[in-house]
């Protein structure tokens, strides 16, 4: 009689607990991919790539992003499983670097999702950790889980300039003293949980339009975040200009105000002229959408 190795058995032939874990990891991964796609189609999103145009970018478009998202399809379930196994930051970084190489191969060397690989990867790992520990299944403490499990190691890497020392974020950190994505993650993603999620939830509750709520969330993040992409492209003046534009948009009601789409498009075209691209805000929009989806579906 032929026997099937345990590693080759289909999910329904595994133990119920292991099969459920695999299903949870796949679901976490699917929600991460959906968040990335939802961020891509969000429009108007000043200076950034959408299905309508390439924003301030000449080296990428929506098709580039879709290839990148497809290349990451196995990364998020894998890092969720690693989080469930209480993996160290070193192991999570290894998974992230492998995912980054797959992204670069898919895009011809263009960095579309390096920030998302870091941010969503850590949040997916935290979701896996919570699933394994039967804790916080609504996703409400995901940021706290990241801070508690890996925050000290993330902060050490940032202080030692150990992660991607030649990245735009590292250059900006040296030039302007901005903590960037690593400081945000080490602190438990306060911009996501204190700004992004409240803005998205409130807007969604008012009219039920996820696209409109995503625009409101994006502008709320851009108004406050010391976005390293803006600093890299436009310096302190570029960051101040972008934040002022976001505050002005919100002051007139944001995505809840009259003619909001026209006002957002005007800012979008202004950013294109100035070559501004608030990619850090886009990364945290995707993170917000991911956490919201976890909360809604109780993964």
Protein Blocks (a to p, Z undefined) as FASTA:
>chain_A
ZZddfklpcfklmcfklmmmmmmmmmmmmmmmmmmmmmmmgccdehiacfkbgmjafkbc
fklmmmmmmmmmmmmmmmmmmmmnopafklmmmmmmmmmmmmmmmnnopafklmmmmmmm
mmmmmmmmmmmnopaklopmmmmmmmmmmmmmmmmmmmnomgoklbmklmmmmmnopnbj
mlmmmnopmmlmmmmmmmmmmmmmmnopaklmmmmmmmmmmmmmccfklmmmnommlmmm
mmmmmmmmmmnopjmbghklmmmmmmmmmmmmnopacfklmmmmmmmmmmmmmmmnoZZ
